[in-house]
């Protein structure tokens, strides 16, 4: 996932990752993490970028927050899905155990 707005502004203004990292006072690796949403952008960073790109920093910050929200929901979904598969595996094991126990007992006479 990438912050498309940030990528567009960077390309439109012919900026490099190094220039943007220097503007923000962070390393190039940290800037790349900002661009991919792996590092949460602060309002102060958005303001610096807004001044550099001559755009309202609200758009830059909001875009970063949307990416963070998406990544958070994706992580929650993955954890939930894995938990459900774990529960299903245990349930299948219990059903198999019950079926084996029932097949080994003589039928109930009525």
Buried (B, 14 or more C-beta within 10 A) or exposed (E): EEBEBBEEBBEEEEBEBEBBBEBBEBEBEBBBBBBBBEBEBEBEBBBBBBEBBEBEBEBBBEBBBEBBEEBEEEEEEEEEEEEEEEEEEEEEEEEEEEEEEEEEEEEEEE
